[in-house]
């Protein structure tokens, strides 16, 4: 587990691949919307696409606002309330 991004609005934790756990076979990401107090865990193909998109984003040296905007595109998928974090 590795905290890879943290702003006032979002945090992103990366989970390494674990071939013994199907959900983490290719690794995964937990994205937390701090203001909305909700989160999502993405794995599999969605995690691979997220990783690719993040690599493209950081290649352009984005501002924190641009990263938050990118993470905001995942807001519609977030349905899990954050209870403890």
N, CA, C and O atoms as CSV, one atom per row, in Angstrom:
chain,resi,resn,atom,element,x,y,z
A,1,UNK,N,N,0.857,-1.164,0.000
A,1,UNK,CA,C,0.000,0.000,0.000
A,1,UNK,C,C,0.903,1.226,0.000
A,1,UNK,O,O,1.853,1.316,0.778
A,2,UNK,N,N,0.586,2.179,-0.895
A,2,UNK,CA,C,1.427,3.348,-1.058
A,2,UNK,C,C,0.548,4.560,-1.369
A,2,UNK,O,O,-0.184,4.559,-2.359
A,3,UNK,N,N,0.618,5.583,-0.534
A,3,UNK,CA,C,-0.103,6.830,-0.782
A,3,UNK,C,C,0.599,7.536,-1.932
A,3,UNK,O,O,1.749,7.953,-1.795
A,4,UNK,N,N,-0.084,7.673,-3.063
A,4,UNK,CA,C,0.561,8.276,-4.231
A,4,UNK,C,C,0.081,9.692,-4.511
A,4,UNK,O,O,0.702,10.410,-5.295
A,5,UNK,N,N,-1.021,10.108,-3.878
A,5,UNK,CA,C,-1.517,11.474,-4.076
A,5,UNK,C,C,-2.350,11.876,-2.880
A,5,UNK,O,O,-3.105,11.074,-2.331
A,6,UNK,N,N,-2.201,13.139,-2.480
A,6,UNK,CA,C,-2.970,13.653,-1.352
A,6,UNK,C,C,-3.124,15.155,-1.504
A,6,UNK,O,O,-2.140,15.894,-1.494
A,7,UNK,N,N,-4.369,15.604,-1.645
A,7,UNK,CA,C,-4.675,17.030,-1.700
A,7,UNK,C,C,-5.782,17.306,-0.694
A,7,UNK,O,O,-6.198,16.409,0.039
A,8,UNK,N,N,-6.252,18.529,-0.659
A,8,UNK,CA,C,-7.363,18.837,0.244
A,8,UNK,C,C,-8.629,18.100,-0.157
A,8,UNK,O,O,-9.467,17.809,0.696
A,9,UNK,N,N,-8.784,17.792,-1.446
A,9,UNK,CA,C,-10.011,17.167,-1.951
A,9,UNK,C,C,-9.918,15.654,-2.116
A,9,UNK,O,O,-10.890,14.950,-1.843
A,10,UNK,N,N,-8.766,15.139,-2.557
A,10,UNK,CA,C,-8.641,13.716,-2.891
A,10,UNK,C,C,-7.376,13.097,-2.297
A,10,UNK,O,O,-6.380,13.773,-2.043
A,11,UNK,N,N,-7.458,11.795,-2.089
A,11,UNK,CA,C,-6.253,11.007,-1.823
A,11,UNK,C,C,-6.361,9.733,-2.648
A,11,UNK,O,O,-7.454,9.232,-2.912
A,12,UNK,N,N,-5.197,9.219,-3.048
A,12,UNK,CA,C,-5.149,8.001,-3.848
A,12,UNK,C,C,-4.099,7.077,-3.226
A,12,UNK,O,O,-2.951,7.465,-3.011
A,13,UNK,N,N,-4.522,5.857,-2.948
A,13,UNK,CA,C,-3.624,4.836,-2.421
A,13,UNK,C,C,-3.506,3.734,-3.464
A,13,UNK,O,O,-4.504,3.247,-3.994
A,14,UNK,N,N,-2.265,3.351,-3.745
A,14,UNK,CA,C,-2.005,2.281,-4.702
A,14,UNK,C,C,-1.723,0.988,-3.935
A,14,UNK,O,O,-0.944,0.977,-2.982
A,15,UNK,N,N,-2.358,-0.083,-4.359
A,15,UNK,CA,C,-2.137,-1.406,-3.796
A,15,UNK,C,C,-1.399,-2.227,-4.834
A,15,UNK,O,O,-1.833,-2.314,-5.983
A,16,UNK,N,N,-0.299,-2.822,-4.444
A,16,UNK,CA,C,0.497,-3.629,-5.364
A,16,UNK,C,C,-0.221,-4.906,-5.762
A,16,UNK,O,O,-1.174,-5.336,-5.113
A,17,UNK,N,N,0.251,-5.490,-6.826
A,17,UNK,CA,C,-0.327,-6.748,-7.316
A,17,UNK,C,C,-0.092,-7.868,-6.307
A,17,UNK,O,O,0.972,-7.969,-5.697
A,18,UNK,N,N,-1.107,-8.697,-6.151
A,18,UNK,CA,C,-1.029,-9.870,-5.280
A,18,UNK,C,C,-1.733,-11.009,-6.008
A,18,UNK,O,O,-2.963,-11.070,-6.030
A,19,UNK,N,N,-0.976,-11.887,-6.588
A,19,UNK,CA,C,-1.552,-12.963,-7.407
A,19,UNK,C,C,-2.391,-13.944,-6.602
A,19,UNK,O,O,-3.148,-14.727,-7.176
A,20,UNK,N,N,-2.265,-13.913,-5.270
A,20,UNK,CA,C,-3.064,-14.802,-4.422
A,20,UNK,C,C,-4.467,-14.259,-4.144
A,20,UNK,O,O,-5.336,-14.994,-3.676
A,21,UNK,N,N,-4.687,-12.983,-4.431
A,21,UNK,CA,C,-6.000,-12.371,-4.233
A,21,UNK,C,C,-6.529,-11.895,-5.576
A,21,UNK,O,O,-5.918,-11.037,-6.214
A,22,UNK,N,N,-7.648,-12.436,-6.007
A,22,UNK,CA,C,-8.189,-12.090,-7.327
A,22,UNK,C,C,-8.405,-10.587,-7.473
A,22,UNK,O,O,-8.117,-10.027,-8.530
A,23,UNK,N,N,-8.910,-9.920,-6.423
A,23,UNK,CA,C,-9.183,-8.483,-6.503
A,23,UNK,C,C,-7.912,-7.668,-6.719
A,23,UNK,O,O,-7.976,-6.555,-7.241
A,24,UNK,N,N,-6.765,-8.203,-6.326
A,24,UNK,CA,C,-5.501,-7.474,-6.472
A,24,UNK,C,C,-4.550,-8.137,-7.469
A,24,UNK,O,O,-3.348,-7.870,-7.469
A,25,UNK,N,N,-5.093,-8.983,-8.296
A,25,UNK,CA,C,-4.251,-9.705,-9.254
A,25,UNK,C,C,-3.371,-8.768,-10.071
A,25,UNK,O,O,-2.222,-9.096,-10.366
A,26,UNK,N,N,-3.901,-7.608,-10.438
A,26,UNK,CA,C,-3.145,-6.612,-11.199
A,26,UNK,C,C,-2.905,-5.351,-10.381
A,26,UNK,O,O,-2.516,-4.321,-10.931
A,27,UNK,N,N,-3.132,-5.421,-9.085
A,27,UNK,CA,C,-3.020,-4.234,-8.246
A,27,UNK,C,C,-4.339,-3.476,-8.255
A,27,UNK,O,O,-5.302,-3.881,-8.905
A,28,UNK,N,N,-4.364,-2.390,-7.537
A,28,UNK,CA,C,-5.591,-1.604,-7.485
A,28,UNK,C,C,-5.350,-0.247,-6.865
A,28,UNK,O,O,-4.250,0.061,-6.405
A,29,UNK,N,N,-6.399,0.559,-6.860
A,29,UNK,CA,C,-6.315,1.915,-6.339
A,29,UNK,C,C,-7.560,2.228,-5.525
A,29,UNK,O,O,-8.676,1.865,-5.897
A,30,UNK,N,N,-7.346,2.900,-4.422
A,30,UNK,CA,C,-8.449,3.450,-3.641
A,30,UNK,C,C,-8.401,4.957,-3.842
A,30,UNK,O,O,-7.390,5.600,-3.558
A,31,UNK,N,N,-9.504,5.515,-4.335
A,31,UNK,CA,C,-9.614,6.956,-4.533
A,31,UNK,C,C,-10.638,7.464,-3.536
A,31,UNK,O,O,-11.772,6.985,-3.502
A,32,UNK,N,N,-10.237,8.440,-2.718
A,32,UNK,CA,C,-11.115,8.991,-1.690
A,32,UNK,C,C,-11.423,10.443,-2.019
A,32,UNK,O,O,-10.518,11.255,-2.213
A,33,UNK,N,N,-12.702,10.759,-2.077
A,33,UNK,CA,C,-13.187,12.135,-2.194
A,33,UNK,C,C,-13.424,12.612,-0.766
A,33,UNK,O,O,-14.431,12.265,-0.148
A,34,UNK,N,N,-12.503,13.399,-0.251
A,34,UNK,CA,C,-12.563,13.810,1.154
A,34,UNK,C,C,-13.783,14.677,1.439
A,34,UNK,O,O,-14.445,14.496,2.461
A,35,UNK,N,N,-14.086,15.611,0.552
A,35,UNK,CA,C,-15.221,16.503,0.755
A,35,UNK,C,C,-16.552,15.768,0.704
A,35,UNK,O,O,-17.464,16.065,1.476
A,36,UNK,N,N,-16.658,14.810,-0.207
A,36,UNK,CA,C,-17.883,14.040,-0.358
A,36,UNK,C,C,-17.967,12.856,0.589
A,36,UNK,O,O,-19.002,12.196,0.683
A,37,UNK,N,N,-16.870,12.593,1.291
A,37,UNK,CA,C,-16.792,11.477,2.243
A,37,UNK,C,C,-17.232,10.160,1.607
A,37,UNK,O,O,-18.066,9.426,2.138
A,38,UNK,N,N,-16.637,9.896,0.452
A,38,UNK,CA,C,-16.934,8.652,-0.257
A,38,UNK,C,C,-15.673,8.185,-0.965
A,38,UNK,O,O,-14.715,8.940,-1.131
A,39,UNK,N,N,-15.695,6.930,-1.377
A,39,UNK,CA,C,-14.510,6.358,-1.990
A,39,UNK,C,C,-14.889,5.290,-3.004
A,39,UNK,O,O,-16.041,4.868,-3.110
A,40,UNK,N,N,-13.877,4.876,-3.736
A,40,UNK,CA,C,-14.020,3.763,-4.658
A,40,UNK,C,C,-12.713,2.995,-4.667
A,40,UNK,O,O,-11.638,3.585,-4.555
A,41,UNK,N,N,-12.805,1.684,-4.800
A,41,UNK,CA,C,-11.634,0.846,-5.022
A,41,UNK,C,C,-11.750,0.318,-6.434
A,41,UNK,O,O,-12.756,-0.288,-6.803
A,42,UNK,N,N,-10.718,0.551,-7.220
A,42,UNK,CA,C,-10.731,0.056,-8.597
A,42,UNK,C,C,-9.611,-0.969,-8.769
A,42,UNK,O,O,-8.513,-0.819,-8.232
A,43,UNK,N,N,-9.920,-1.999,-9.524
A,43,UNK,CA,C,-8.962,-3.077,-9.781
A,43,UNK,C,C,-9.143,-3.548,-11.218
A,43,UNK,O,O,-10.009,-3.056,-11.942
A,44,UNK,N,N,-8.329,-4.492,-11.613
A,44,UNK,CA,C,-8.468,-5.088,-12.938
A,44,UNK,C,C,-8.238,-4.110,-14.066
A,44,UNK,O,O,-7.342,-3.268,-14.003
A,45,UNK,N,N,-9.052,-4.228,-15.096
A,45,UNK,CA,C,-8.914,-3.398,-16.289
A,45,UNK,C,C,-9.079,-1.922,-15.958
A,45,UNK,O,O,-8.355,-1.084,-16.496
A,46,UNK,N,N,-10.020,-1.593,-15.081
A,46,UNK,CA,C,-10.217,-0.187,-14.709
A,46,UNK,C,C,-8.958,0.372,-14.048
A,46,UNK,O,O,-8.584,1.515,-14.309
A,47,UNK,N,N,-8.304,-0.410,-13.203
A,47,UNK,CA,C,-7.061,0.027,-12.561
A,47,UNK,C,C,-5.945,0.191,-13.596
A,47,UNK,O,O,-5.152,1.130,-13.516
A,48,UNK,N,N,-5.888,-0.709,-14.548
A,48,UNK,CA,C,-4.867,-0.595,-15.603
A,48,UNK,C,C,-5.089,0.675,-16.422
A,48,UNK,O,O,-4.132,1.373,-16.757
A,49,UNK,N,N,-6.347,0.975,-16.745
A,49,UNK,CA,C,-6.663,2.201,-17.485
A,49,UNK,C,C,-6.349,3.437,-16.649
A,49,UNK,O,O,-5.836,4.429,-17.166
A,50,UNK,N,N,-6.658,3.375,-15.363
A,50,UNK,CA,C,-6.360,4.483,-14.458
A,50,UNK,C,C,-4.853,4.742,-14.440
A,50,UNK,O,O,-4.416,5.887,-14.557
A,51,UNK,N,N,-4.070,3.691,-14.295
A,51,UNK,CA,C,-2.599,3.808,-14.263
A,51,UNK,C,C,-2.090,4.442,-15.551
A,51,UNK,O,O,-1.240,5.331,-15.513
A,52,UNK,N,N,-2.607,3.988,-16.692
A,52,UNK,CA,C,-2.200,4.549,-17.985
A,52,UNK,C,C,-2.540,6.035,-18.066
A,52,UNK,O,O,-1.709,6.847,-18.473
A,53,UNK,N,N,-3.778,6.388,-17.673
A,53,UNK,CA,C,-4.211,7.776,-17.732
A,53,UNK,C,C,-3.413,8.665,-16.782
A,53,UNK,O,O,-3.105,9.809,-17.115
A,54,UNK,N,N,-3.077,8.148,-15.604
A,54,UNK,CA,C,-2.267,8.912,-14.643
A,54,UNK,C,C,-0.866,9.139,-15.215
A,54,UNK,O,O,-0.322,10.237,-15.100
A,55,UNK,N,N,-0.287,8.121,-15.823
A,55,UNK,CA,C,1.044,8.279,-16.426
A,55,UNK,C,C,1.037,9.342,-17.515
A,55,UNK,O,O,1.975,10.133,-17.616
A,56,UNK,N,N,-0.013,9.367,-18.333
A,56,UNK,CA,C,-0.138,10.398,-19.366
A,56,UNK,C,C,-0.308,11.774,-18.738
A,56,UNK,O,O,0.272,12.753,-19.207
A,57,UNK,N,N,-1.100,11.845,-17.683
A,57,UNK,CA,C,-1.345,13.117,-17.001
A,57,UNK,C,C,-0.058,13.674,-16.402
A,57,UNK,O,O,0.259,14.846,-16.603
A,58,UNK,N,N,0.683,12.851,-15.672
A,58,UNK,CA,C,1.877,13.366,-15.001
A,58,UNK,C,C,3.011,13.675,-15.981
A,58,UNK,O,O,3.922,14.433,-15.648
A,59,UNK,N,N,2.967,13.107,-17.168
A,59,UNK,CA,C,3.971,13.427,-18.185
A,59,UNK,C,C,3.895,14.896,-18.584
A,59,UNK,O,O,4.877,15.476,-19.047
A,60,UNK,N,N,2.712,15.495,-18.398
A,60,UNK,CA,C,2.505,16.906,-18.742
A,60,UNK,C,C,2.694,17.839,-17.557
A,60,UNK,O,O,2.373,19.024,-17.649
A,61,UNK,N,N,3.214,17.321,-16.437
A,61,UNK,CA,C,3.473,18.098,-15.230
A,61,UNK,C,C,2.256,18.943,-14.826
A,61,UNK,O,O,2.322,20.173,-14.830
A,62,UNK,N,N,1.149,18.279,-14.479
A,62,UNK,CA,C,-0.092,18.994,-14.166
A,62,UNK,C,C,-0.018,19.713,-12.816
A,62,UNK,O,O,0.809,19.398,-11.960
A,63,UNK,N,N,-0.904,20.676,-12.665
A,63,UNK,CA,C,-1.056,21.339,-11.373
A,63,UNK,C,C,-1.918,20.441,-10.483
A,63,UNK,O,O,-2.548,19.497,-10.960
A,64,UNK,N,N,-1.936,20.745,-9.203
A,64,UNK,CA,C,-2.770,19.986,-8.282
A,64,UNK,C,C,-4.244,20.125,-8.673
A,64,UNK,O,O,-5.014,19.173,-8.543
A,65,UNK,N,N,-4.632,21.298,-9.148
A,65,UNK,CA,C,-6.021,21.507,-9.582
A,65,UNK,C,C,-6.359,20.603,-10.774
A,65,UNK,O,O,-7.466,20.069,-10.850
A,66,UNK,N,N,-5.426,20.432,-11.692
A,66,UNK,CA,C,-5.661,19.563,-12.850
A,66,UNK,C,C,-5.757,18.092,-12.428
A,66,UNK,O,O,-6.556,17.335,-12.979
A,67,UNK,N,N,-4.946,17.696,-11.456
A,67,UNK,CA,C,-5.024,16.321,-10.955
A,67,UNK,C,C,-6.363,16.104,-10.259
A,67,UNK,O,O,-7.013,15.080,-10.469
A,68,UNK,N,N,-6.777,17.061,-9.433
A,68,UNK,CA,C,-8.073,16.953,-8.764
A,68,UNK,C,C,-9.215,16.889,-9.780
A,68,UNK,O,O,-10.182,16.154,-9.583
A,69,UNK,N,N,-9.104,17.650,-10.851
A,69,UNK,CA,C,-10.127,17.614,-11.901
A,69,UNK,C,C,-10.180,16.228,-12.536
A,69,UNK,O,O,-11.263,15.693,-12.770
A,70,UNK,N,N,-9.022,15.650,-12.813
A,70,UNK,CA,C,-8.958,14.297,-13.363
A,70,UNK,C,C,-9.606,13.304,-12.401
A,70,UNK,O,O,-10.427,12.488,-12.818
A,71,UNK,N,N,-9.246,13.365,-11.124
A,71,UNK,CA,C,-9.823,12.451,-10.140
A,71,UNK,C,C,-11.326,12.669,-9.997
A,71,UNK,O,O,-12.065,11.733,-9.694
A,72,UNK,N,N,-11.778,13.902,-10.214
A,72,UNK,CA,C,-13.199,14.207,-10.162
A,72,UNK,C,C,-14.006,13.447,-11.201
A,72,UNK,O,O,-15.215,13.272,-11.049
A,73,UNK,N,N,-13.337,12.996,-12.261
A,73,UNK,CA,C,-14.057,12.217,-13.275
A,73,UNK,C,C,-14.489,10.855,-12.726
A,73,UNK,O,O,-15.318,10.180,-13.337
A,74,UNK,N,N,-13.939,10.449,-11.590
A,74,UNK,CA,C,-14.322,9.188,-10.950
A,74,UNK,C,C,-15.422,9.379,-9.903
A,74,UNK,O,O,-15.893,8.406,-9.313
A,75,UNK,N,N,-15.832,10.625,-9.671
A,75,UNK,CA,C,-16.861,10.898,-8.666
A,75,UNK,C,C,-18.152,10.125,-8.912
A,75,UNK,O,O,-18.784,9.656,-7.965
A,76,UNK,N,N,-18.543,9.989,-10.165
A,76,UNK,CA,C,-19.801,9.313,-10.477
A,76,UNK,C,C,-19.770,7.839,-10.099
A,76,UNK,O,O,-20.820,7.220,-9.920
A,77,UNK,N,N,-18.572,7.273,-9.978
A,77,UNK,CA,C,-18.432,5.865,-9.620
A,77,UNK,C,C,-18.373,5.640,-8.108
A,77,UNK,O,O,-18.525,4.514,-7.633
A,78,UNK,N,N,-18.152,6.717,-7.361
A,78,UNK,CA,C,-17.973,6.595,-5.917
A,78,UNK,C,C,-19.307,6.467,-5.206
A,78,UNK,O,O,-20.120,7.392,-5.199
A,79,UNK,N,N,-19.516,5.301,-4.607
A,79,UNK,CA,C,-20.771,5.095,-3.876
A,79,UNK,C,C,-20.518,4.595,-2.460
A,79,UNK,O,O,-21.438,4.554,-1.643
A,80,UNK,N,N,-19.287,4.218,-2.165
A,80,UNK,CA,C,-18.954,3.695,-0.850
A,80,UNK,C,C,-18.669,4.858,0.106
A,80,UNK,O,O,-17.729,5.620,-0.120
A,81,UNK,N,N,-19.462,5.002,1.166
A,81,UNK,CA,C,-19.171,6.081,2.127
A,81,UNK,C,C,-17.898,5.785,2.918
A,81,UNK,O,O,-17.602,4.635,3.242
A,82,UNK,N,N,-17.161,6.836,3.217
A,82,UNK,CA,C,-15.972,6.695,4.051
A,82,UNK,C,C,-16.420,6.740,5.500
A,82,UNK,O,O,-16.973,7.742,5.955
A,83,UNK,N,N,-16.181,5.650,6.228
A,83,UNK,CA,C,-16.564,5.585,7.620
A,83,UNK,C,C,-15.383,5.858,8.541
A,83,UNK,O,O,-15.494,6.623,9.499
A,84,UNK,N,N,-14.271,5.234,8.247
A,84,UNK,CA,C,-13.039,5.441,9.007
A,84,UNK,C,C,-11.913,5.600,8.025
A,84,UNK,O,O,-11.796,4.822,7.079
A,85,UNK,N,N,-11.079,6.599,8.234
A,85,UNK,CA,C,-9.944,6.765,7.338
A,85,UNK,C,C,-8.876,7.550,8.008
A,85,UNK,O,O,-7.828,7.800,7.413
